Amino acid sequence: MTMPYYASPEQLMRDRSEYARKGISRGRSVAVVTYADGVMFIAENPSSTLHKVGELYDRIGFAAVGRYSEFESLRVAGVRLADVRGYSYNRRDVTGRVIANAYAQTLGEIFTQQTKPFEVELCVAEVGDRPENDQLYRLTFDGSIVDEPDFVVMGGQAEAVTGHLREHFHSGMGLSDALEVGVRALSAVSPVTAGAGNGGAARLTAAQLEVAVLDRRRPKRAFRRIVGSALRTLLGDEATPDSTADAPAHDTTAHAPSTPEPGTPPGLGDPANPDTVGGTEGVTGENSGENSEN
């Protein structure tokens, strides 16, 4: 007589953890760094449409690595949760801690109850009115949540990038200095720049990066993207003839779709409520994430 298949709970958890870590390790890294005027998101991402970084609410941002379809469904659910909570109570009741806790509960349920865990790592960042009030929350595939100081690094080469940032990061850096430190850290481990020679001087270019900030000086909606000539100017790349040092950064925000997506995980948002995003600025929509793994 054949015996039924059995695996201990410990073995199941180990297998799921190993599976999720392998998926995440194939992804390019993302760094979230605090600077004098807010929080900066720096991601190695050559795609102009599949974003790893997005906006959740007025002063709250989102960054992720892993499988695009999975963390995009989480981003949309986070936008819905923030919008419903802000509409039902008060906009000040929508905080990074509330959204991070909801993500932790959802990821924990998926990890323990479903056969396949989500292959994602997330960062929820909230910019405060002062630098000491900035909050960075890192969430892993099993629902673990950690409040990180100064910076968060996620992705396949997180340890190496973290070591580089520890050596060169210091509090109160300006926008250009923070960008330079973050890009250098990502470039040191990027397969794109590996083997470029010149003593490891190769650096990721503006076309290979996705950069956004939560700027505490902006009223209401703090999120904005830094693209085009503005990014090239900050990086010191060869600029186009019409680029200037004062070139403005273009704004986009993370709008949730008007209809619920079938992949939205349980426990976040209310599909019965319409999807809206706070604020009145004229902006364009975006899809946030990377392609399984970009």
Secondary structure by P-SEA (a helix, b strand, c coil): ccccccccaaaaaaaaaaaaaaaaaabbbbbbbbcccbbbbbbbcccccccccccccccbbbbbbccaaaaaaaaaaaaaaaaaaaaacccccccaaaaaaaaaaaaaaaaccccccccbbbbbbbbccccccbbbbbbcccccccccccccccccaaaaaaaaaaacccccccaaaaaaaaaaaaaaccccccccccccccccccccbbbbbbccccccccbbbbccaaaaaaacccccccccccbbbbbbbbccccccccccccccccccbbbbbccccbbbbbbbcccccc
